[in-house]
C-alpha cells in the first residue's frame, strides 16, 4: 500500500489497490480501507469512496461498519 503513495508508482499500484478493495474478504475490508485512505489521492479518492460505500452493506458487524465509515469520513474531509 505504501508504494501507491509514491507518485512514480501510483499509475501502476492504484488500480491494484482498487481491485484489492473490491475483492477483499469482508473481515479484512476495514483494515484494507484504513491502509488505503492515506495513499488515496486525486481521482483515487473518488474510486475508493465509491468502492467502500458499495461494500459497506456487506459488513457483518457494527464495529466493521464503524471503521469503514470513519475512513469514508476521512476521505470526504480530504
C-alpha positions as CSV (number, residue, x, y, z in Angstrom):
1,X,0.0,0.0,0.0
2,X,2.9,2.4,0.7
3,X,4.0,2.2,-2.9
4,X,0.7,3.6,-4.0
5,X,1.6,6.7,-2.1
6,X,4.7,7.2,-4.2
7,X,3.9,9.3,-7.3
8,X,6.2,7.3,-9.6
9,X,4.4,4.0,-8.7
10,X,0.9,5.3,-8.4
11,X,-0.1,4.7,-12.0
12,X,0.6,1.0,-11.6
13,X,-0.3,0.5,-8.0
14,X,-3.6,2.4,-7.6
15,X,-5.5,0.1,-9.9
16,X,-4.2,-2.9,-7.9
17,X,-5.2,-1.2,-4.7
18,X,-8.7,-0.6,-6.0
19,X,-9.0,-4.2,-7.1
20,X,-7.9,-5.3,-3.6
21,X,-10.7,-3.2,-2.1
22,X,-13.2,-4.7,-4.5
23,X,-12.3,-8.3,-3.8
24,X,-11.2,-8.2,-0.1
25,X,-13.0,-10.6,2.2
26,X,-15.4,-8.7,4.4
27,X,-13.5,-9.5,7.6
28,X,-10.4,-7.8,6.1
29,X,-12.0,-4.8,4.4
30,X,-11.8,-2.4,7.3
31,X,-8.1,-2.9,7.6
32,X,-7.5,-2.5,3.9
33,X,-9.7,0.6,3.9
34,X,-7.6,2.1,6.8
35,X,-4.4,1.4,4.9
36,X,-5.7,2.7,1.6
37,X,-7.0,6.0,2.9
38,X,-3.7,7.8,3.4
39,X,-2.4,6.9,-0.1
40,X,-5.6,7.7,-2.0
41,X,-5.1,11.0,-3.9
42,X,-6.9,12.8,-6.7
43,X,-9.2,10.6,-8.6
44,X,-8.4,7.6,-6.5
45,X,-10.3,9.2,-3.5
46,X,-13.5,9.1,-5.5
47,X,-12.9,5.5,-6.6
48,X,-12.0,4.3,-3.0
49,X,-15.1,6.1,-1.7
50,X,-17.4,4.5,-4.2
51,X,-16.0,1.0,-3.5
52,X,-16.2,1.4,0.2
53,X,-19.7,2.8,0.1
54,X,-20.9,-0.1,-2.0
55,X,-19.2,-2.7,0.2
56,X,-20.5,-1.1,3.5
57,X,-23.7,-3.1,3.3
58,X,-21.8,-6.4,3.2
59,X,-20.0,-5.9,6.5
60,X,-21.3,-8.3,9.2
61,X,-20.7,-6.3,12.4
62,X,-21.4,-2.8,13.6
63,X,-17.7,-2.4,14.6
64,X,-16.5,-3.1,11.0
65,X,-19.1,-0.7,9.6
66,X,-18.0,1.9,12.0
67,X,-14.3,1.5,11.0
68,X,-15.2,1.8,7.3
69,X,-17.5,4.8,7.9
70,X,-14.6,6.5,9.7
71,X,-12.4,6.0,6.7
72,X,-15.1,7.4,4.4
73,X,-15.3,10.5,6.6
74,X,-11.5,10.9,6.4
75,X,-11.7,10.7,2.6
76,X,-14.5,13.2,2.5
77,X,-12.6,15.7,4.6
78,X,-9.6,15.4,2.4
